[in-house]
Amino acid sequence: MPAAFSAELSGRRVVDSRGDLLGTVVDLFIDDVSGTVLGLLLELDDGLDPKLLPWSTFGEHLVIPTDEVASIDEEIHLNR
C-alpha cells in the first residue's frame, strides 16, 4: 500500500473486485511497535452480513488486511 495519511482514507468507499460497495473506512489497524498498517477498519454498507464475508470483524466493524487492497483512487479496490 503506498504512503497515505489515515485522514485521507477515512470515509473512503471500499469496493470488491466486482465493484460492489462493502462499506467505508472508519480507521486503520496499525502495529504499535513497527508502525506498519495491518488493515482497514470498515463500517459495512447496510444489509451486508459480516458472517458471509471472508474477513474477520472487530466489534461491529469489518477488518480488511492490507494485502487484500488492489488499488487506491477515489475508492479503495480489493483483490476479491
PyMOL commands that set and color helices and strands:
alter all, ss='L'
color gray80, all
select helices_A, chain A and resi 6-9+50-52+66-68
alter helices_A, ss='H'
color red, helices_A
select strands_A, chain A and resi 13-15+21-30+37-44+57-58+61-65+69-72+76-78
alter strands_A, ss='S'
color yellow, strands_A
deselect
rebuild
show_as cartoon
